[in-house]
Amino acid sequence: MRKEVMLQLQQLKKNLETITKIPFQSELKVDKLLAKCQNVQNQLDQETAIQKIHKNLIYAASYVPQISKSVENIIESNKMMSSRQKIKRTQIQFDLKSNNNLLQDQIFSLTKQIEILQQAPNKEIIQLRKRLYEMQAKEQQMTQLQKQNIQLNEVINRLQEDRQTNEMKFDHQLQQLKSESSAHEKQLQQKISSLEKDIAQHIRQSTLEIEQLNEQNTNIRKNFQDEQQTMTDLIQKFRDQSITLSAQIDQYKAAFVQQEAKIEQLTYKNNNYKEKHHHEIEALNEKLRGFTQQSKQLASSDAIQRNDAIKTDSMHQVLTNQVDIVTQENTDLRLKNKMLEEQLNIKQKALIQAQKLRNTLEQENDLNQKLREKAVNEVNNLKQDSEQIIIANLNKVIKDQQDLITKLKEKQNTQTQEIQKVQTQKINLTQKIPHTDEEYVQVRKERDKFKALSQTLKDKIVEIELQAMTSALIEQENQDIRQRRIKLLAPMQKMK
């Protein structure tokens, strides 16, 4: 109530200040208008003087024709004068005419100025009349504002009386509130003392639980160290496997070079064989032609010639069969080379995947090392910082672990997809490979080696899944720790 009354008084004071400023401003405007009216009056006086001058000029202009007539009479009377007098007379006449023209020009210019001056004050008089009407309206507003001022003074007096009565009431209420506040302060002191005791008990319990959490963190650290050792062992295994695979790839490359050399030798032999037997085939063809001619000529020796033709045909068939066998061997060797190239590409891809796995494992080790360092730092900070900071740090660790778990799962999915691709390629190759030749038996042996490598990759995936399970268990332990912390902090927050 008291604040509302004070605000109303301040508003009324502002209204009074504005009301007192309005008449002062209106007085200034009235003074300005009076000054302008005085200027207009001076201009009107000047116009009356100009009108008098104009009348005098008109009166003088009326005498100009009479003067010209008298001059002409004088000229006519003095026609008989000497030539000098005539010249003087003409000069005087010219001067009079020029003076007359000058007077007429001056009269015309003065009349124009008078007309302009007559028009200008009429506009200013209209503006002054408008301003006078505005002043009259403002004076009416002033009277209304003065009436309102009187009413406001009455209201202010009433409000001052109400304020005095309210101040008396407020003083009485303040005394009552002081007595009540003193009693309430005593009660609060009692509650504070009891709360301090409860806080001390909770602090003791929290310190004990913090010690338990420190022990759990040490156990977690040991588990991390064990996991790190296992990961280092796995990395060493993968390195050894990569070395063996690189050696195998070198062997395959050497075998591939040897097979290329064999193919070149066989192609060389095939070409030589074709060149050798080409001449024989041509000779046999010539013999066949001769035999056919002889068969036409000699009908009696038909049976003998037929036997010779059958022999030559059989020889030609044998040669063509040998050529087909050589070409088939060349095609088989080319297919073998293609298969070996595909197998080499697959093994190179497997090596690249193993390298990627090794890099991912190294990254995971780095992440585990960072998490371990964070855990150590957080354990050290637990002894110094408050409980809210501890909870925030634990939440950060949990989020990091969750991110690591998601990354591991994503890597696991990618690795499984890559393994599936390799398996599909392997199946396609097994469908193409025959099982008769000795070289293809070696290829099957290499395929068995590739199966062993894929089995090692599967074992690695199983190990990664076990790591994910361990990280999930760590996450559950962290959630349990967080719930315990929340339970411990709940009474503290209620007390706050």
Secondary structure, 3 states (H helix, E strand, C coil): CHHHHHHHHHHHHHHHHHHHHHHHHHHHHHHHHHHHHHHHHHHHHHHHHHHHHHHHHHHHHHHHHHHHHHHHHHHHHCCCCCHHHHHHHHHHHHHHHHHHHHHHHHHHHHHHHHHHHHHHHHHHHHHHHHHHHHHHHHHHHHHHHHHHHHHHHHHHHHHHHHHHHHHHHHHHHHHHHHHHHHHHHHHHHHHHHHHHHHHHHHHHHHHHHHHHHHHHHHHHHHHHHHHHHHHHHHHHHHHHHHHHHHHHHHHHHHHHHHHHHHHHHHHHHHHHHHHHHHHHHHHHHHHHHHHHHHHHHCCCCHHHHHHHHHHHHHHHHHHHHHHHHHHHHHHHHHHHHHHHHHHHHHHHHHHHHHHHHHHHHHHHHHHHHHHHHHHHHHHHHHCCCCHHHHHHHHHHHHHHHHHHHHHHHHHHHHHHHHHHHHHHHHHHHHHHCCCCCHHHHHHHHHHHHHHHHHHHHHHHHHHHHHHHHHHHHHHHHHHHHHHHHHHHHHHHHHHC
